[in-house]
Amino acid sequence: MSKKKRRRRNIPPATMLRPRMDNLWADEALLHKDDAAIQGDLDVLARDVSPELFVKTMLRAYQSASEAVQSRLDEVIPGWLAESGYDDALRQMAKEELGPELRPLTLSWLKAAGVDVGKIKSRPALFFDALYHDDEERLFGDKSQAFLAILWYVDARKRRAQALGVLLDYNPPWDGSVKDIFVTPRRPAQQLLQYFTNSRDMPLESISPERAKTLMLASLHCNREAEIRLPRDLIKARDVFERQVLSLPDGPDTPEFTMQDFEYLAHHGESPEQITNFEQTVGRRIRTEDGKQIFVMGSIDDDEMW
């Protein structure tokens, strides 16, 4: 009998890029290597991966590394970027609306690589509007759920826009956490605005970007307190969150939140999808006026949410 050949799984290099980079940039793996060895590792990692994905992954892996590793990489990466031609991808990225954590590091590497960063102008802010609604008035002071939408232009001429819609839940076990999100397709700007504002059941009020950022980040802190992981769709929209939420201006009460916090919440806590499925199929908890919790059997009606 002939032995069956085992099929090898062809895992795309991009899928394993971050784990491989983290392993190579661990203290014990990197700090004893010379410049040539580190550059050789970068050459291997960069194979069959788009320059944009590679430099963005490199920026994030660097931020997660120890200070000793960061100092060592600062001695090697700028020269490698210039020699390999990846400084072009990094230069283009610097023109985009990078989050407040990535842009300084990007400019630092480019400057060390000999690029005149003074000529790199970021694109103008593309914030369009922010909309919010909660049921506090209807419930006489105790919110049950709320909805937040953050809209931004997708082109400098400001003709088309996109939005991040966020559902917040103030019932237990959520206690103010982000429950679900969605990212809209790109649409004509005014058409997208009407999509949100034409709802009579949920009258959305325009709010400042500072308040929108404060509401979003405060809710993510609630996720951490409630030990509830980020929704799957928010994890997928990581770049959108970093670019369109973290780049918004802070208000006086905006809590601190970094992409390291985002990474933690992406991997720790109870699945929000499982909690939502239980609420929709079995029942959910609500808090009464005296602060007690009661369990309500039965599925949630869409009209009941608002």
TORDRENPA-108937 format. One line per field, with one value per residue (C-alpha): residue in three letters; residue number from 0; x, y, z. Coordinates in pm, 1 decimal, decimal comma. Each point is the difference from the previous one (the first is absolute). Layout:
<mikols>
aa: (ala	...) .
i: (NUM	...) .
c1: (X	...) .
c2: (Y	...) .
c3: (Z	...) .
</mikols>
This chain:
<mikols>
aa: (met	ser	lys	lys	lys	arg	arg	arg	arg	asn	ile	pro	pro	ala	thr	met	leu	arg	pro	arg	met	asp	asn	leu	trp	ala	asp	glu	ala	leu	leu	his	lys	asp	asp	ala	ala	ile	gln	gly	asp	leu	asp	val	leu	ala	arg	asp	val	ser	pro	glu	leu	phe	val	lys	thr	met	leu	arg	ala	tyr	gln	ser	ala	ser	glu	ala	val	gln	ser	arg	leu	asp	glu	val	ile	pro	gly	trp	leu	ala	glu	ser	gly	tyr	asp	asp	ala	leu	arg	gln	met	ala	lys	glu	glu	leu	gly	pro	glu	leu	arg	pro	leu	thr	leu	ser	trp	leu	lys	ala	ala	gly	val	asp	val	gly	lys	ile	lys	ser	arg	pro	ala	leu	phe	phe	asp	ala	leu	tyr	his	asp	asp	glu	glu	arg	leu	phe	gly	asp	lys	ser	gln	ala	phe	leu	ala	ile	leu	trp	tyr	val	asp	ala	arg	lys	arg	arg	ala	gln	ala	leu	gly	val	leu	leu	asp	tyr	asn	pro	pro	trp	asp	gly	ser	val	lys	asp	ile	phe	val	thr	pro	arg	arg	pro	ala	gln	gln	leu	leu	gln	tyr	phe	thr	asn	ser	arg	asp	met	pro	leu	glu	ser	ile	ser	pro	glu	arg	ala	lys	thr	leu	met	leu	ala	ser	leu	his	cys	asn	arg	glu	ala	glu	ile	arg	leu	pro	arg	asp	leu	ile	lys	ala	arg	asp	val	phe	glu	arg	gln	val	leu	ser	leu	pro	asp	gly	pro	asp	thr	pro	glu	phe	thr	met	gln	asp	phe	glu	tyr	leu	ala	his	his	gly	glu	ser	pro	glu	gln	ile	thr	asn	phe	glu	gln	thr	val	gly	arg	arg	ile	arg	thr	glu	asp	gly	lys	gln	ile	phe	val	met	gly	ser	ile	asp	asp	asp	glu	met	trp) .
i: (0	1	2	3	4	5	6	7	8	9	10	11	12	13	14	15	16	17	18	19	20	21	22	23	24	25	26	27	28	29	30	31	32	33	34	35	36	37	38	39	40	41	42	43	44	45	46	47	48	49	50	51	52	53	54	55	56	57	58	59	60	61	62	63	64	65	66	67	68	69	70	71	72	73	74	75	76	77	78	79	80	81	82	83	84	85	86	87	88	89	90	91	92	93	94	95	96	97	98	99	100	101	102	103	104	105	106	107	108	109	110	111	112	113	114	115	116	117	118	119	120	121	122	123	124	125	126	127	128	129	130	131	132	133	134	135	136	137	138	139	140	141	142	143	144	145	146	147	148	149	150	151	152	153	154	155	156	157	158	159	160	161	162	163	164	165	166	167	168	169	170	171	172	173	174	175	176	177	178	179	180	181	182	183	184	185	186	187	188	189	190	191	192	193	194	195	196	197	198	199	200	201	202	203	204	205	206	207	208	209	210	211	212	213	214	215	216	217	218	219	220	221	222	223	224	225	226	227	228	229	230	231	232	233	234	235	236	237	238	239	240	241	242	243	244	245	246	247	248	249	250	251	252	253	254	255	256	257	258	259	260	261	262	263	264	265	266	267	268	269	270	271	272	273	274	275	276	277	278	279	280	281	282	283	284	285	286	287	288	289	290	291	292	293	294	295	296	297	298	299	300	301	302	303	304	305) .
c1: (0,0	128,1	19,1	-220,3	188,6	-80,8	-112,4	196,0	-198,6	108,4	-17,3	36,0	315,4	-210,9	-191,5	313,6	183,8	-75,2	61,9	330,0	107,3	-86,2	205,5	300,1	-22,0	-17,5	281,6	191,0	-32,9	97,5	235,3	289,6	-19,1	212,8	-138,0	36,7	-194,8	-286,0	-13,0	2,3	-298,7	-184,9	77,9	-147,9	-309,5	-70,0	-26,5	-343,4	-152,6	-116,8	227,5	-294,5	-91,9	362,5	90,3	-326,9	57,0	357,4	-117,8	-244,0	239,4	258,4	-245,5	-57,9	371,7	208,4	191,2	328,7	-126,3	-140,5	337,0	173,8	-251,5	42,0	362,3	-88,8	-345,7	51,3	300,2	-181,9	-301,7	217,5	196,6	-304,0	-219,8	-264,2	43,7	-233,6	-282,7	69,6	7,9	-338,3	-137,8	116,5	-222,5	-303,6	-194,1	204,8	-105,2	179,8	216,3	129,2	71,8	285,7	182,8	-52,7	149,7	286,6	101,5	-30,3	215,3	265,1	-13,6	91,7	-347,3	-92,8	-307,7	-72,7	-133,2	-239,3	-338,7	-279,3	-334,5	-253,6	-225,9	-290,3	-238,6	-355,2	-242,3	-84,6	-352,2	-136,1	-322,9	-87,5	-325,5	71,4	-287,4	-245,9	105,3	1,3	369,5	122,6	152,8	-56,0	168,1	165,0	122,0	302,5	101,8	327,6	10,9	302,8	72,6	190,3	134,0	156,1	-281,8	-241,7	-252,6	-19,0	0,1	0,1	-114,1	57,8	-323,1	25,0	-264,6	52,4	-187,0	-49,8	-177,8	190,4	237,5	102,2	-22,6	85,3	215,6	23,4	-240,4	23,7	129,6	-24,3	191,8	-207,5	98,6	121,9	-290,9	-65,7	52,0	-346,7	-165,6	188,7	-98,1	-366,3	29,4	56,7	-209,6	-322,3	-95,2	-298,8	32,6	354,6	52,9	374,6	155,3	317,4	279,5	357,8	291,6	134,3	-319,3	-15,0	353,1	-75,3	-313,8	177,5	305,8	-202,5	-207,6	312,1	112,2	-337,0	83,1	314,7	-177,8	-272,3	262,6	-169,8	213,6	-29,4	-261,5	142,5	-91,1	186,4	310,3	-21,2	-38,7	318,7	150,1	-325,9	-12,0	360,0	-31,8	-350,6	-52,4	338,5	92,4	-296,1	79,2	-23,0	-259,0	49,6	-137,3	140,1	152,7	341,0	-9,4	277,4	24,5	165,7	-328,8	-180,7	221,4	-66,8	-377,3	17,0	123,8	-134,7	-349,4	-326,8	-119,1	-258,7	-152,2	-72,6	-157,0	-217,2	-106,4	-105,8	-201,1	-171,3	-86,9	-42,3	-31,0	191,9	64,9	-129,9	57,9	-298,0	-29,6	121,2	317,7	-103,3	31,3	-279,9	8,3	-254,1	-75,0	-61,8	167,5	57,4	-236,5	168,4	-250,2	72,8	363,4	-108,5) .
c2: (0,0	343,2	252,1	303,3	321,8	261,2	324,7	301,7	303,7	301,0	272,9	346,8	176,9	300,5	-216,4	-96,8	331,0	151,9	-318,9	-62,7	360,4	-9,3	-317,2	146,7	320,5	-162,6	110,1	-326,1	-40,3	348,2	164,9	-236,9	38,6	228,7	249,6	-234,0	-278,5	232,6	139,8	-353,7	-86,0	301,2	-108,0	-343,8	135,3	244,8	-271,3	-35,9	271,1	336,9	290,8	179,6	-296,3	-67,6	349,3	35,2	-334,6	104,8	321,7	-187,1	-279,1	262,8	166,7	-331,7	-74,6	79,1	327,3	-183,8	-157,5	332,2	168,6	-277,6	14,7	377,9	-66,1	-237,7	66,0	348,2	-118,9	-314,3	203,3	218,2	-291,3	-220,6	275,0	-41,3	364,4	82,3	-198,7	162,1	346,4	-61,3	-123,2	320,6	195,4	-193,2	76,9	-219,1	-37,3	207,5	-297,6	-101,4	335,9	118,4	-332,1	3,0	347,2	-92,9	-297,8	201,0	279,3	-250,5	-151,6	336,8	111,1	368,5	-45,8	373,4	-46,8	-275,9	155,5	-211,0	10,5	245,6	-124,3	-185,8	-2,8	50,0	-25,7	-195,0	-101,0	-132,3	-119,0	-169,7	-88,6	188,4	244,0	-276,2	-195,9	308,0	10,0	-358,6	-86,3	-346,1	25,9	262,2	36,7	194,0	62,9	156,3	113,5	97,5	97,4	-250,7	248,3	344,5	149,2	-115,6	-151,8	-349,6	-115,3	-303,3	-57,8	-209,6	-85,9	-108,4	-155,9	58,5	-196,8	120,5	-311,0	-270,8	-160,2	272,2	301,7	247,2	-223,5	-1,5	-277,0	1,8	212,0	26,0	187,9	131,7	-22,9	321,5	215,8	354,8	211,1	151,2	-331,3	-165,0	276,8	-39,7	-374,8	69,5	310,3	-104,0	-246,1	124,1	-278,7	99,2	376,7	49,6	319,9	144,7	12,7	128,6	-225,8	44,6	-138,2	-282,7	-109,4	29,8	-213,9	-267,3	-28,1	12,2	-290,7	-200,9	51,3	-148,4	-305,2	-43,8	44,8	-247,0	-241,4	-9,3	-39,4	236,4	-94,7	-198,6	271,1	262,3	-218,2	-28,2	379,3	59,8	235,5	194,1	44,5	116,7	243,5	136,3	-16,3	36,6	286,0	206,7	285,2	-64,1	165,4	91,4	-338,0	-223,9	-308,7	-125,8	-291,3	-143,1	-266,8	-218,8	21,7	-91,8	-307,7	-110,6	32,0	-184,0	-312,2	13,4	-30,4	-168,9	-10,1	276,4	-207,1	-284,3	237,1	155,1	-342,1	-100,6	320,5	-51,4	-366,3	-43,5	327,6	293,5	186,2	349,9	233,4	138,9	350,3	-118,3	-143,5	-364,7	-232,8	-213,6	-262,3	36,2	-312,5	12,6	147,5	371,4	171,3	250,2	269,6	-71,4	107,4	360,9) .
c3: (0,0	-85,7	272,2	-36,1	-34,9	256,3	-150,6	106,1	89,2	-196,5	261,7	-155,8	123,5	103,0	250,1	190,7	-41,7	340,1	205,9	-184,4	49,5	371,5	42,2	-181,6	200,4	340,2	231,9	0,7	-377,2	-117,6	247,0	-77,3	-379,0	-210,6	-252,4	-296,4	170,2	93,7	-353,6	-136,9	217,2	-139,6	-356,8	66,9	175,6	-282,9	-266,2	-162,3	222,3	-128,9	103,2	162,6	218,0	86,1	121,4	191,7	172,6	73,3	166,7	222,4	91,3	93,0	238,3	177,4	37,9	307,6	26,8	-50,7	-322,6	-119,6	52,2	-195,0	-284,4	-23,7	-90,6	-282,1	-145,5	-155,6	-201,1	-107,4	-111,4	-225,5	-146,3	-63,4	-144,4	268,9	95,2	-290,8	160,1	334,3	-159,2	-160,5	330,1	168,6	-238,7	117,2	315,2	230,5	360,5	263,0	97,4	-342,9	-160,7	229,3	-36,6	-377,6	-31,3	233,9	-216,2	-320,3	138,7	110,8	-350,4	-148,3	-111,0	31,9	217,0	-9,3	-352,1	102,7	53,7	140,3	-170,6	139,7	278,1	-154,6	297,0	-128,1	292,2	313,3	100,3	328,6	158,8	327,2	174,5	323,0	-53,4	-79,4	307,7	225,1	81,8	-32,7	-336,5	-137,9	-340,3	-215,2	-355,7	-124,1	-360,5	-109,7	-363,1	-207,8	-358,3	-210,8	-254,4	24,6	-209,7	271,4	-236,6	146,7	358,0	225,3	356,6	309,3	181,6	364,8	225,8	372,9	266,0	358,8	126,9	186,1	-74,4	-250,5	232,6	-274,9	-219,4	-376,9	-97,8	-378,7	-287,4	-376,1	-267,5	-288,9	-365,3	-162,5	-110,6	-117,2	311,9	27,9	-83,7	284,7	240,8	-97,2	54,5	368,9	56,0	-176,2	273,7	201,6	255,1	86,8	-39,2	-17,9	130,3	-152,5	258,2	2,6	-95,3	354,3	151,5	-253,5	90,5	371,8	-29,5	-202,2	220,4	321,7	-130,9	-78,4	359,6	98,6	-212,8	202,9	334,2	-104,0	-139,5	-339,6	-310,0	-296,2	-259,6	-291,9	-248,0	203,4	8,7	-378,8	-21,1	201,3	-259,4	-29,1	377,5	20,3	-289,0	50,0	378,2	168,9	-232,8	121,1	241,2	373,1	220,4	367,3	112,8	-275,0	166,1	-105,4	-240,3	-216,0	-267,3	262,3	192,0	-322,4	-46,4	357,7	-40,1	-331,9	178,7	355,6	141,3	-75,7	-359,0	-61,6	-279,1	241,7	252,2	-271,0	-128,7	351,4	37,5	-334,2	53,8	375,6	188,2	139,1	321,2	67,7	292,4	191,0	146,5	340,0	-155,3	14,8	-299,6	-134,9	-273,3	-281,4	-199,7	-372,8	-304,5	-55,0	-237,6	-234,2	100,8	364,7	-42,0	-45,0) .
</mikols>
